[in-house]
Amino acid sequence: MLDINFSLINIDKPVGPTSFQVSQYVKNALQLKKTSHMGTLDPQVTGVLPITLGRACKLSDYFMHKDKEYVGIMRIHESISLTKLKEEAKKFVGKITQLPPVRSAVKRSPREREVKSLVFLEKKDKDVLFKTKVEAGTYIRKLIHDLGEKIGGAHMLELRRTKASIFKESTAITLYEFDKLVKEKKLSSVLVPAEEAIKKVLPALQISADKVKQLLNGKPLMSQDLTNLPKGETFALFSGERFIGVYHKVKEGEIIAKAEFVYN
C-alpha cells in the first residue's frame, strides 16, 4: 500500500512563490509534519520542483545532487550572430569556475561546476532561446552573465527547469492540478513511492529475509551477509520488494557497510 509519508511528488513551480513556499503549501494541504524541496528555484523561475514527503525527506540528498536541465531566454546587449554565439558557448561547456551570486544560500567563494551542454536554439532580434544541462549547484543566471561578459553583455529573461535528477517536466503537475487531485482524493496517481525512486539513483542490492529483523534494529552489514558490493560507496538494500535502507561501504574488520537510513 502506498505510504504518502514515504513518497515524492513532482510539482511544476509557477512564477511568484519561493521553492520553500511551494513545499509548505504541499505540507499544509496534505497535513504532513514535514516536506522538503529538492533544488531551489528562484521565485521568477518555473518548472520541475520535486518535493519529498514525510520520512522521504531523509532521502533528499540522494536525489538532489544529480544533473539538472533548463530551457530559457537570454537577452544580449549588443548584436551578434547566432553562429558567433554558438562558438562562444563552446567555451563554457565543461568544467567552469563560478562565484555564487550575492543572493544565494551558499558561501560566496569560487567553486567548480560542470556544464554538460549549452545550446542556442534560435535568435530573434536580441532574444536568444537556449537549453542547457548542468551539474547540480550550477547557477544559470551567473552562467549567462559570465557568457555575456565575452560578447558585450547579456542577461537572462526567462528560465524553466525541465529536468531535475529523475524528475521530468512531462510528469510535473501544477498547483492547480495538485489541489484538484487532493480534493478528489486521487493524489496517489501522481505520487512516487520513495522505495521505487531510490532504485533509480542508487544501486539496489538484495538480502535474504532471515537477516531483515537484525538490520532493522541497526545491525551493520557483515562480509557473510553480502558477497558482491557495488562500485559506488552508497547503495540501497532490499529484501524482495521490501526496502530496508541506504548503506555506505566501510572497512572495519568483518563489517562491510553501515546504515545511513533504515526504513523501519
N, C-alpha and C positions, 0 to 999 in steps of 0.2 A: 504493500500500500504506500502511495506517495506521501512523504512527510514534508509538509510545507516548511517546517523548521529546519529542514536539511536540503534546501533546494536553491536554485538560482533562477533569475528572471532577466531577460534581455529587454531593457527599456530604450525606446527611441527618444532621447532627450530633446526637448524643444528649446528654442531661444528664450532666454529670460532667467529661469531659475538656476541656482548653482547645482552642482552634482550632489552636494550634501542635502540640499532641499528636496531633490527628487528622491533620494534614498529615504529621507524622513517621511515623505509623502507615502511611499510604499509601506514603510514601517507602520505608520498610523492607520492606513487603510486596512492592513492585514492584522492589526493589533498584535504585533510581534514585539519581543523585548529588544531585538537588535537586527539591524540591517547594515550593510556597508557597500559602497560603490567601488568599482574596480577601474581605476584610471580616470583621474579628474578631467572634466571638460570645462572650459571657461563658460560663463553664462551665455555668451553670444554664439557658442559653438554647439552644433546639433549632432545627433547620431547615436551610435551604439554605446550604451552605458549599462554594462552587466551589473546586477545587484545580487549580493549573496543574502540569504535569509536565515535567521536564527543561527544554529550551530555551524552552518556552512560558512559563516564569516571567518571561522578559524582556518579555512582553506583558501582564503582570498589571495594570499601571496603566490600560490602555485599557479594561479591564472593570470595575475596582474603583469608579471614580468615576461610577457610574450610580445611579439611584434604587433604593431598597430598599422592600420591603413586609413588614409584620408583622401577626400577629394575637396578641392577648394578653388577660390578665385583670387588671383593676385593682381593688384593694380601696379603697373610700372609707372615711374615718374617721367621717364624720357623714352622717346621712340626707339624701338629696337626690333629687329626681325625675329620671327619665330625660330628661324634656323639658328640665329646667334644665341637666342635664349636656351635652346636645346644644347648648344655647345657649352655654355656656361653651367648649365645644370649638371653636366657630367662631372664637373669639378667638385660637386657637393655630394656625390654618390660614393659610399664607402665610409671609412672612419672619419668623423669630424669632431672638433672640439667646440663645445657650446658653453657660454656663460648664461646660466638661467636668468630670466627676466627679474627685474626688481620685485615685481609682484609674483612671487612664487612660494610654494610651501617647502622648498628645499634650500639648503645652504647655498649661498651665492658664490660659488667657486667654479672654475673651469672643469668640465667633465667630458669624457669621450663617449660618443654615441655613434651608432652606425645607421646610415641612410641606405636602405636596401635598393630603393628606386625612387627617382624623381622625374616624372614625365609631364611635359607640357602638351596638352591635347589640342587646344585651339586658342586663337587670339582674335579679339575684336577690339579695335582701337587700342586702348591701353589696359584692357582687362584680359587676363590670361587664365584659362581653365587648366588646372593641374591635378595630378594624383600622385600620391607618394606612399611608400611602405617604409616604416622606420622601426628601429629598436625602441622598446618601451622606455619612456622618460625623455624622448626627443621632443623639443619644443618646435612646433611647426611655424608658429608666428616668428620665432627667432631665426629659423632656417630661411624663411622668406626675406626677413630683414637683412640677414648676412649676405644672401644672394644679391639683394638689391644694392648693397654697397659696391658690388662689382659691375653693376650695369646702370648706375646713375640714380638709384633709389627704387624701392618697391615696398609695398605693404600688403597685408592680407585683408581682403574684403569679407570673404565668407569661408567657413570651414565646416566640414561634416566628416565625422568618423564613420567609416563603412565597415570596419572590422577591428575587433579587439580580442586577441587570443583566439579562442574557438568560437567566438560570438560574431555573427554576421548581420549586416543590415537587413537581409531578407527575412530574418526571424525576429527582429526587434518589433515591439508593439508600442504604440503611442500611449500617453497617459489617459487619453480618452478611451482607447481600447481596453486599457488596464481597468479603468473604472467600470466599464460595461461588463467585463468578464467577472469582476468581483461581485457586482450586483446580481449577475445571472448565475453565480456560483459555478463558473466554468473555468476558473483560473488554472486549474490543473492541466488544461490542454496546452498551456504555454510554459509551464514550469519545467525546469531541467533538474532532475534528481542529481544531487551532488556526487553520489557514488558513480553515476554514469559519466558525468562531466570530468571527474578526476582521471578516468581512464584515457581521456583524450590529451592530457597534458603530462602524465607520468606513466612510466612502465607499470603494468599490472601483473603481480605475481600471485600464485595460488599456494595455499597451505591447507593441510588436512584438517578436517573438522574436529578431531580429537585434541588439537592444540589451541583451539579458539578461546576456551574459557580462561586459560592462563594468560594468554595475550591480552584479553580484555581487562585483566587485573593488573596489567603493567609489566608482565614478563618480557624481557628483550628477546630478540631472535638469536638462537644459538646455531652453531655450524651444522648440527644434526637436523635442524628444522628445515633448512633450505640448502639445496646443493648448487643452484645456479642463480647468482645475483646479476642484476642488470649493470650496464656500463656506467650509468649515471649514479650520482650519490644518493638520490632520493627515489623512492618507489611507493606504489600503493599496494596494499596487501588485501587479498580476498580469500574467502573460503566458499567456493562455488559462486553464487551470486551475492553473498553477504560481504559487505565492505567491513574490513577490520580496522584499517587505519593507514596512516602515512608513516614511513620509516626512512631513516637515513643510515647509511653504512658506517660502521666503526670497526676498529681492530682492537679489541680488548679481550685477549685470550680466546675463549670459545664464543664470546659474544660477537656477532657479525652485524647486527643492526639494532637501533633503538627507536622507539616510537616518538614521532613529533606530534601526532594526533591519533587518538584512539576513539572509535565510534562505538560507545557502549551505552 
